[in-house]
Amino acid sequence: MSRTVDVFWHDACLAHDPGEGLWELPGHWPWLDEPEPHPESAARLRTFRSVLRRGPVAPHLRWREGRLADLDELAAVHDRDYLAHVRRACGGPERVAVDVNTVVGPGSWPAILAAAGSTLAAADAVLDGSASIAYALVRPPGHHAQPATSDGYCLVNNPALAVARARAAGLRVAVLDWDVHHGNGTQEAFYADPDVLTVSIHMRHGSWGANHPQTGAPDELGVAEGVGRNVNVELSLGAGDAAYLRAVDEVAAPLLRAFRPDFLVCASGFDASTFDPNGRHNVTMAGYRALGGRAAALAEELTSGRLVLTQEGGYLRGYAALCLHALVEGLVGVSEPLMADPLVYLPDESALCPERTDADLAAVRSALAGHWPELGW
């Protein structure tokens, strides 16, 4: 089977420049011989674009022009006062840290609008049938941005905007997030909505401050009518391909089949990769290829193929780009890998120690047991 993936791109996404400092922390560090560029850089997205244009998966892709969002569209998820605050911070001429590691400057507001608008263009293309699988290749990333809070390099929640667009069309929506960090912003946006199922697969990291109070633990289940609709799958340090695929096969897929969504949104990060400096997991190109195949198959089974993906993390840009290429290979359904993994040599800890993954997934099933009786958990 071979599918076409529509890739949505807008050049304004490159205008956002978080500057340099000590890795993700802005400022002057006098003992550094040379300041380090912020990991969420334009070079990262250019490299992602390059591998899709030049790699062997290119014939399966259709490139489409993104657009800028307007404030009313952003307000479907975000508080207007918060949006005004972010826009003012982007006014320049100096860069401003709106969170400890989230920096904006004069080019950031157009990039924010381009990331959001290109994601909405992808969602609209899937909703109107002009695309089946749409990938929003955008930055800044979005899944940490809460309705009134920036966090973790994220200013506006792109996947949440895609969800809101589908909800406005009367559809039930599922979110599958495989970024290595908890999708706390998307969780917060739909925590009480019984018609949105959010599943985040991530490393165990807990809350990381006032702008990220959510823990990402399995006991964060939702509130009111949304109880049981928020699912957090925490995986232990070093989890690799086996753990991520088990999390999809043994937790996410059964939940999606029970929920029966009309539309699937995937927050697609590559910071769970073997070499990522912002993650502590061990997913390889083969793992991402399999994740892409599973996402496309679940969409075909449950949502008439309607699938939107948004670009999230992935900060060792060369290997992250290769993982993106592998994921897209899975999305299009090629029978054999199109590109070999030049760096695969670390062992898969989750395959060597399956009992750790057993315990991690059992904790999720236990937390959800009373809310999904049809699954026998």
KEGUTOR-52687 format. One line per field, with one value per residue (C-alpha): residue in one letter; residue number from 1; y, x, z. Coordinates in Angstrom, 2 decimals, padded with zeros to 5 digits. Last residue first. Layout:
BEGIN
resn: A/...
resi: NUM/...
Y: Y/...
X: X/...
Z: Z/...
END
This chain:
BEGIN
resn: W/G/L/E/P/W/H/G/A/L/A/S/R/V/A/A/L/D/A/D/T/R/E/P/C/L/A/S/E/D/P/L/Y/V/L/P/D/A/M/L/P/E/S/V/G/V/L/G/E/V/L/A/H/L/C/L/A/A/Y/G/R/L/Y/G/G/E/Q/T/L/V/L/R/G/S/T/L/E/E/A/L/A/A/A/R/G/G/L/A/R/Y/G/A/M/T/V/N/H/R/G/N/P/D/F/T/S/A/D/F/G/S/A/C/V/L/F/D/P/R/F/A/R/L/L/P/A/A/V/E/D/V/A/R/L/Y/A/A/D/G/A/G/L/S/L/E/V/N/V/N/R/G/V/G/E/A/V/G/L/E/D/P/A/G/T/Q/P/H/N/A/G/W/S/G/H/R/M/H/I/S/V/T/L/V/D/P/D/A/Y/F/A/E/Q/T/G/N/G/H/H/V/D/W/D/L/V/A/V/R/L/G/A/A/R/A/R/A/V/A/L/A/P/N/N/V/L/C/Y/G/D/S/T/A/P/Q/A/H/H/G/P/P/R/V/L/A/Y/A/I/S/A/S/G/D/L/V/A/D/A/A/A/L/T/S/G/A/A/A/L/I/A/P/W/S/G/P/G/V/V/T/N/V/D/V/A/V/R/E/P/G/G/C/A/R/R/V/H/A/L/Y/D/R/D/H/V/A/A/L/E/D/L/D/A/L/R/G/E/R/W/R/L/H/P/A/V/P/G/R/R/L/V/S/R/F/T/R/L/R/A/A/S/E/P/H/P/E/P/E/D/L/W/P/W/H/G/P/L/E/W/L/G/E/G/P/D/H/A/L/C/A/D/H/W/F/V/D/V/T/R/S/M
resi: 377/376/375/374/373/372/371/370/369/368/367/366/365/364/363/362/361/360/359/358/357/356/355/354/353/352/351/350/349/348/347/346/345/344/343/342/341/340/339/338/337/336/335/334/333/332/331/330/329/328/327/326/325/324/323/322/321/320/319/318/317/316/315/314/313/312/311/310/309/308/307/306/305/304/303/302/301/300/299/298/297/296/295/294/293/292/291/290/289/288/287/286/285/284/283/282/281/280/279/278/277/276/275/274/273/272/271/270/269/268/267/266/265/264/263/262/261/260/259/258/257/256/255/254/253/252/251/250/249/248/247/246/245/244/243/242/241/240/239/238/237/236/235/234/233/232/231/230/229/228/227/226/225/224/223/222/221/220/219/218/217/216/215/214/213/212/211/210/209/208/207/206/205/204/203/202/201/200/199/198/197/196/195/194/193/192/191/190/189/188/187/186/185/184/183/182/181/180/179/178/177/176/175/174/173/172/171/170/169/168/167/166/165/164/163/162/161/160/159/158/157/156/155/154/153/152/151/150/149/148/147/146/145/144/143/142/141/140/139/138/137/136/135/134/133/132/131/130/129/128/127/126/125/124/123/122/121/120/119/118/117/116/115/114/113/112/111/110/109/108/107/106/105/104/103/102/101/100/99/98/97/96/95/94/93/92/91/90/89/88/87/86/85/84/83/82/81/80/79/78/77/76/75/74/73/72/71/70/69/68/67/66/65/64/63/62/61/60/59/58/57/56/55/54/53/52/51/50/49/48/47/46/45/44/43/42/41/40/39/38/37/36/35/34/33/32/31/30/29/28/27/26/25/24/23/22/21/20/19/18/17/16/15/14/13/12/11/10/9/8/7/6/5/4/3/2/1
Y: -003.45/-005.43/-003.12/-002.59/-001.35/001.82/004.34/002.08/000.57/003.80/004.15/000.41/000.36/003.17/001.53/-001.77/000.00/001.17/-002.15/-004.22/-001.66/-002.27/-006.04/-005.86/-005.27/-006.07/-004.98/-001.77/-001.10/-001.16/-001.47/001.39/000.75/002.48/005.47/005.19/004.06/002.94/004.85/003.54/000.92/-001.83/-002.14/001.58/002.60/006.35/006.97/004.51/006.20/009.47/008.17/007.14/010.59/012.19/009.87/010.93/014.56/013.84/012.30/015.46/017.87/016.62/018.59/016.74/018.28/019.04/018.91/018.56/015.53/015.43/012.16/011.43/007.91/007.09/007.81/004.39/001.77/004.12/006.39/003.42/002.21/005.65/005.94/002.38/002.89/006.13/004.49/001.64/004.06/005.87/002.68/001.75/005.22/004.59/005.27/005.33/007.55/010.19/013.25/016.80/015.84/013.53/010.66/007.59/009.39/010.37/013.97/013.13/014.80/014.24/015.48/013.26/014.32/011.73/012.47/010.64/008.94/005.50/005.63/001.86/001.53/004.52/003.01/-000.35/001.43/003.65/001.05/-002.31/-001.53/002.10/001.63/-001.62/000.30/002.88/000.27/-001.89/001.06/002.40/003.20/004.51/005.98/004.57/005.24/007.35/006.74/009.54/009.17/011.89/010.69/008.88/011.87/014.26/014.66/016.39/016.21/014.46/011.37/012.71/009.50/008.11/010.68/013.58/015.79/018.93/022.09/023.26/027.06/027.03/024.47/021.18/018.81/015.15/013.71/010.14/009.90/010.28/008.72/011.16/009.97/012.60/011.51/014.43/014.05/013.85/017.35/018.23/018.07/019.36/022.41/021.19/017.89/019.71/021.91/019.00/016.95/015.15/015.18/012.54/013.58/010.63/012.41/010.64/012.87/011.53/013.64/013.30/015.45/018.21/020.50/022.76/019.68/019.26/022.83/022.52/019.43/021.21/024.16/021.74/020.33/023.86/024.96/028.54/029.72/026.55/026.48/024.48/026.62/029.53/029.94/031.11/028.24/025.94/025.75/022.46/020.86/023.75/023.74/027.04/025.80/023.98/020.95/020.46/016.91/016.05/012.51/012.34/015.52/017.39/015.78/018.97/017.96/016.77/020.01/022.01/020.28/020.99/024.62/024.81/023.54/026.06/028.82/027.89/027.60/030.71/032.78/031.78/032.50/035.95/036.62/035.34/037.58/040.46/038.24/035.38/033.10/030.03/028.56/030.20/031.41/034.58/035.19/038.38/039.12/042.77/045.02/043.76/043.42/039.70/040.35/042.46/039.58/037.16/039.43/039.99/036.23/035.85/038.51/036.68/033.35/030.49/027.51/028.88/032.22/031.30/031.28/034.66/036.04/035.18/032.30/032.81/030.43/027.12/026.29/022.66/020.10/016.71/013.79/010.21/011.12/012.60/009.36/008.79/011.79/015.19/017.04/015.23/015.45/019.14/020.09/018.53/020.26/023.61/022.95/022.40/025.29/027.56/026.82/025.08/024.00/027.57/028.30/027.78/030.69/030.35/030.08/029.77/031.04/034.38/032.93/035.70/035.12/032.62/029.09/026.42/025.42/027.97/031.13/031.71/033.35/032.28/033.20/032.87/033.88/030.29/029.69/032.58/030.26/028.37/024.60/022.04/018.50/016.40/012.71/010.35/006.67/003.49/000.00
X: -008.95/-011.67/-011.74/-015.51/-015.10/-013.34/-013.69/-013.21/-010.03/-008.32/-005.86/-005.15/-004.57/-002.04/-000.16/-000.11/001.56/004.50/004.80/004.95/007.37/009.73/009.24/010.32/013.94/016.08/013.36/012.70/016.44/016.78/020.54/022.55/023.92/021.69/023.57/023.46/019.82/019.10/016.71/013.81/012.73/010.65/006.92/006.24/003.08/002.90/002.72/005.51/007.85/006.77/008.00/011.32/011.84/011.01/013.50/016.17/015.39/015.69/019.09/020.37/018.49/019.55/016.58/013.34/010.14/006.71/005.66/001.92/000.17/-003.33/-005.13/-008.45/-008.16/-011.86/-011.53/-011.35/-009.59/-007.82/-006.78/-005.54/-003.52/-001.97/-000.96/000.39/002.54/003.94/004.77/006.51/008.71/009.37/010.60/012.76/014.35/015.28/013.61/015.96/014.59/016.11/015.01/016.28/019.74/018.25/020.50/018.27/015.08/012.41/012.98/011.38/008.01/004.79/001.63/-000.86/-004.44/-007.07/-010.61/-013.95/-013.03/-014.35/-013.70/-013.38/-011.10/-009.07/-008.69/-007.57/-005.02/-003.57/-002.99/-001.60/-000.60/000.45/002.24/003.72/005.13/006.69/008.15/009.61/011.18/013.02/012.51/015.75/014.20/010.77/007.63/004.71/001.51/-000.93/-004.56/-007.19/-010.71/-011.26/-012.93/-014.06/-017.61/-016.28/-012.48/-009.68/-007.62/-004.44/-003.83/-001.59/001.12/001.89/002.71/000.78/002.13/003.98/004.15/004.71/007.47/008.67/005.86/006.71/009.42/008.45/009.13/006.24/003.23/000.30/-003.23/-005.97/-009.56/-011.78/-015.58/-015.82/-014.33/-013.27/-009.48/-009.59/-007.28/-005.30/-004.35/-003.29/-001.05/000.35/001.54/004.07/007.59/009.14/006.82/004.58/001.21/-001.94/-005.02/-008.51/-011.37/-015.13/-016.47/-019.09/-017.31/-016.34/-014.73/-012.59/-011.32/-010.81/-008.65/-006.54/-006.14/-005.13/-002.41/-001.02/-000.97/000.29/003.46/005.55/009.31/008.54/005.73/003.47/000.36/-003.24/-004.89/-001.90/001.12/003.00/001.80/002.78/006.05/007.40/007.60/005.90/005.86/002.09/001.64/-001.63/-002.89/-006.16/-006.00/-008.53/-011.29/-012.76/-011.85/-008.37/-007.64/-009.12/-006.81/-003.74/-004.78/-005.31/-001.77/-000.47/-002.35/-000.97/002.64/002.30/000.72/003.48/006.12/004.63/004.74/008.30/010.19/010.72/011.69/010.46/012.12/010.75/013.32/012.38/009.07/008.16/011.87/012.05/014.26/015.04/013.59/011.06/007.31/007.28/006.49/003.51/002.16/002.58/000.66/-002.10/-002.45/-002.74/-005.44/-007.30/-007.31/-006.33/-008.08/-010.63/-008.95/-006.20/-008.78/-010.16/-006.63/-005.93/-003.85/-001.15/-000.96/000.45/001.41/001.24/003.90/002.69/004.75/005.14/007.83/009.95/010.29/013.73/015.20/015.82/012.58/011.76/015.34/015.51/012.31/013.52/016.88/015.14/013.09/016.17/018.06/015.21/016.10/014.48/017.79/018.75/022.16/025.09/027.24/030.98/033.77/031.15/032.46/030.71/027.19/025.10/021.38/018.90/018.50/017.81/021.48/023.33/022.81/021.55/018.76/015.11/014.79/011.32/011.56/011.74/008.02/007.49/008.48/005.18/004.86/002.07/003.07/000.37/001.16/000.26/-000.38/001.23/000.00
Z: 032.47/030.70/027.71/027.86/031.42/030.19/033.05/036.05/034.68/033.64/036.54/036.53/032.77/033.07/035.94/034.05/031.13/033.25/035.09/031.89/030.44/033.32/033.03/029.38/030.40/027.32/024.90/026.83/027.03/023.25/022.77/021.24/017.75/015.22/013.86/010.06/009.93/006.36/004.13/002.06/004.59/002.96/002.23/001.96/003.81/003.27/007.00/007.76/005.29/006.91/010.26/008.70/007.17/010.51/012.21/009.70/010.50/014.23/013.51/011.88/014.16/017.51/018.80/018.13/019.42/017.89/014.23/013.83/012.35/010.88/010.07/008.39/006.93/007.19/010.93/012.59/010.49/008.08/010.94/012.97/009.96/009.42/013.07/013.14/010.06/011.40/014.71/012.88/010.93/014.21/015.84/012.87/012.90/016.52/019.87/022.87/025.57/027.80/025.90/025.44/024.12/021.47/020.45/020.60/019.65/022.17/021.04/017.70/018.26/016.35/018.04/016.24/015.49/014.56/013.35/013.61/016.87/017.90/021.68/022.09/019.08/020.22/023.68/022.29/020.04/022.77/025.47/024.29/020.69/021.17/024.47/023.14/020.19/022.47/024.82/022.06/020.24/023.27/026.92/028.41/031.55/032.27/030.27/031.44/029.51/030.25/029.21/029.34/028.45/031.74/033.35/030.60/031.88/035.01/035.11/033.23/034.05/035.61/037.58/034.82/035.56/033.20/036.18/035.29/036.95/033.81/033.93/037.70/037.45/035.97/036.90/036.52/034.27/033.37/029.66/027.28/025.59/025.60/024.79/024.54/023.85/022.89/022.93/026.74/027.06/030.63/030.21/026.65/026.76/029.76/028.13/024.97/027.09/029.08/026.13/028.35/026.98/024.71/021.86/021.04/021.23/020.04/020.02/019.37/018.05/017.96/015.13/015.12/012.64/015.54/017.11/014.00/014.25/018.01/017.48/014.87/017.26/020.02/017.75/017.20/020.83/020.74/022.53/022.91/023.71/026.91/028.25/027.40/029.53/028.98/027.08/027.65/025.35/025.89/022.62/020.35/018.47/017.14/014.42/011.57/009.30/009.42/008.10/006.36/005.77/003.81/001.79/-000.39/001.68/003.16/006.73/005.75/003.94/006.82/009.30/007.17/006.73/010.49/011.05/008.52/010.33/013.75/012.59/010.41/013.19/015.62/012.97/012.29/016.07/016.51/014.12/016.55/019.50/021.63/024.18/025.94/028.33/031.65/030.30/028.43/027.86/025.79/022.78/022.15/019.45/020.02/019.57/020.32/023.98/022.90/020.80/023.70/026.06/023.49/023.10/026.88/027.02/024.24/026.12/023.85/022.24/019.76/020.43/017.97/015.16/016.21/016.29/012.67/011.37/008.74/005.81/004.67/001.11/000.06/-000.73/-001.97/-000.74/-001.98/-004.49/-001.65/000.35/-001.17/000.64/-000.94/-000.22/003.01/004.27/003.40/005.19/008.43/008.03/007.49/010.62/012.78/011.23/012.33/015.93/018.88/020.43/021.43/019.99/022.36/023.49/022.78/025.34/028.04/031.40/031.02/030.67/029.12/028.78/027.46/028.82/026.18/025.64/027.76/025.75/022.25/020.29/020.34/016.63/015.04/011.37/010.07/010.56/008.14/005.29/005.48/005.01/004.85/003.84/002.15/002.60/-000.24/000.48/-000.81/000.00
END
